[in-house]
């Protein structure tokens, strides 16, 4: 939704301003992608900190062997 909103805002700006002040869609897209890279980097760093100090998961329980059904019949 954000790229669509940016493109709509860019179109509205270009329609309301003189031709010297027009935005180029490529620069809006590059700015959006740079923002996304920064957000993903911050999320990775936060997740890395959480997982480094988390308690290790307990081992999976071992179930005993069940008797064979055919041997009871």
C-alpha positions, 0 to 999 in steps of 0.5 A: 500500500505504501508504494501505491500511496507514494505514487498517488501523492507524487501524481497529485503533487505533479498535477498541482505544481508547475513543471519545474517542480515535478517529482520523478517516480524513480526517485520516489521508488528508490527512497521507498526501497532505501527505507525498507532496507533500513527497516529490515536491517533494524528488525534483523538486529533486534531479532538477533539480540533477542535470539542470542539471549533467549533460553535454549529450547528444551529437548523434545520428549521421547515417547515409549515404544507402543505395543504392536496392535497385531500382537494383542489380537 
